[in-house]
Amino acid sequence: MVETAMKLDLLVFYGSVRSTRRGIGAARFVVDQCRKRGHEVALVDPVEHPLPLLDKMYKEYPAAGAPEPLERLARLVKAADAYVIVSGEYNHTVPPALVNLLDHFLEEYFYKPSAIVCYSAGPWGGVRAAMTLRAMVAELGMSSIPSIFPIAAVQDAFQLDGTPNDARLTAKIGTFLDELEWYARALKAEREREKATRSECEALQRVPKA
């Protein structure tokens, strides 16, 4: 009997709000590749999910009391089994819109993996931003997988709809997503095991003692 692969809920964060942005093609490419692997995928684009500069984190609002754009985004963050973060490189670091987006949450990320896709207009593919981002996501509780997926000359790599101009990108990202899926499935299974164990313990506590 062939074992069916576990379907995952994946959330792709994209971090640029510039009017001339080209990294959106990379983000749409990632979304498309994840969907082709049978996963539920949502793209969080800060243009479509506008948040103010961070004042209160989501957890600092009363239950169901956050502004509706933040509540809507929180539902996606909570439901996700893993995150793919698509980041450009601005001044050797992470775009401010992406930092602001990620910083609105914390516990919602815990015990879930992330994967970093980085890009730049030059030959290095945004790897300097990826190193900064790797430390940041570890502190947020969604440590990144060992591999990163750098994209050089992003303006030439994709159409704006996510269609790659080089077929080798499609082959290359397959190995990257294999790695993310391994971590995501392992951590999801452990979260579910802990949830079941906790529920069993709580049920036993409710049993009247003789």
N, C-alpha and C positions, 0 to 999 in steps of 0.2 A: 504494500500500500504506500503510495507516494504522499509524503507529508506536505500539506499546503503551507506556504510561507505566510507568516503573520502579517496581516495588513496593518499599516501604521498611519497615524495622523501626523503629518509633517507641517511645520510652519516655516515659511521662508521669509526672513527679514531682509528688507532692502533699505539702504540708508541715504540716498541722495534726493534732494528736492530741487536741484538745479534745473533750469528751463532747458538747458542743452545737454542734459545727462544722457550718456550712452550705456551706462552700466545696467539700465533697466532691461536691455536685451539679454544680458547675462542672467539676471534674476528670472526672467521669463523662460529662458532656456532651462534653468534648474527646475523650475516648476513643471515644465513639460516633461523632462526626463523622469522626475519622481512620479508623475501621474502614469507614465508609460509602464512603470514598475508595479502599478496596481495600488498605489497609496492615495489616501485623501490628502490633498495639499491646498493650503491657502497661502496667498502672497500678502505680506504686510508692507505696503508702500506708504511711506510717510506723507505723500501727497494725498492719498486716499484715506489715510488714518491720521489726520492732523492732531497733534497734541501740543499743548502749550509748553514752554520751558518748564522743566520740572520744579514743582512746588511741593506737592504731596505725592508720595508713592501710592500705588493702588491700595496697598494694605493699610494705609493711614486713613482711608475713608471708612465710614460705617458700612456695614453689609448692604450691598445694593445701592449705596449712596454716592458712588463715584459718578462723574459726568458721563453721559451716555457714550461718547466716543471711547472713553477709557473702559467702560463696562463691556462694550462690544469687543474691544481688543482683548480684554481679560478673558473672555470666553474662549477665544482662539488660543491664547497662551496656555490656559489651564488644560484644554483638551489635547494639546499636542503631546506626542510621544518623543519628539526630537525636533531640533531647530537647525535650519541651514541659514547662515548669516552671510549675505552678499555685500561685501564692503569695498568701496574704492579706497584710494590712499590720498589724503589731503595733508600736505605738509609733513609727510612721513608718518602720519597717524590716521586715526579713524574719523570719518565724517561726523561733524557735531550732531546732525539730525539722527544718525544711527545711535550715537551714545545717548541722546535724550530719549529716544524710543525705548531702548533696552532698559534704561535706568528706572523706568516707571514700575518695574516688577522685580521681585526677588524670590520669595518662597515658591512662587508658581513655576519657577524653573528647576527646582531642586530635584536631583536624582534623574535628570534627563540629559542626554548628550547633545552636543552641538557640533556642527561642521562648518568650517570657514572657507568660503569662496571669495577670493580677493582679486582685484583687477586694477589696472592703471593704463594710462595712455602710452606709457613707455615700455621698455623691454623687461622690467622686473616683475610685472604682474601684481604689484601692490603688496609684496611680502612684508614690507616694513610695517604696514598697517596691520597685517595679520598677526605679527608678533605682539603688538600692543593689544589687539583684540583677544588673543589667546589668554593673556593674563586677566583681562577684564571678565571674560565669560567664566573663567575658573572661580573668580571671586563672586560672581552672580550665582554659582551653584550649578552651572550647565557646562562642565568642562568639555573642551573640544576633543574630537578624535585626533589621533596622531598626525594624519595626513591633512594637508591643505590643498586647495585647488586654485592655483594662480592663473590668471588670464592676462597676458601681455597684449598691448595695443588693442584694448577692448573696442575701440571705435571701428576697427577693421574685422573683429572676430564674429560679430552677430548683426543680424538685422534687428530693428527695434522690436519686432514681434517675437524675438528669441530664436529665430532660425540661424543655425551656425553657418558661417561661411567656410569652415574647415571641418570636414567630416571626422577628423581625428579627435576633435573635442568630444564628440558623442561617445567614441570608444573609450577615451580617457576617463570621462566622468563615471563610467560604469563601475570601475574599480573603487573609486572614491565613495560612491553611494553604497557599494557592497559593504564597505567598512562601517559607514554610518548605520546601516541596517543591523549589522551584527551587534553593535553597542546598544542601539535603540531597543532591539528585541530582548537582549539580555537584561537591560535595566527595567523594561516594562514587565517582564516576567517576575523580576524580584520585587517590584512595587506591588504587583498583584498578589504575590505570595505573602508579603508583609501585611497587606490589607486583609487578606483572608485570615491570617493568624491573629491579627488584632481583633477582627470581628468575632472570632471564636473565643478569644479571651474575654471580650466584653459580654458575650452571651453566657459564658460560665459564671461570670461575676453576678449576673442577674438571677441565677438559679438559687432558690431559697435553700439555706442550709438546714439540715435535719436537726 
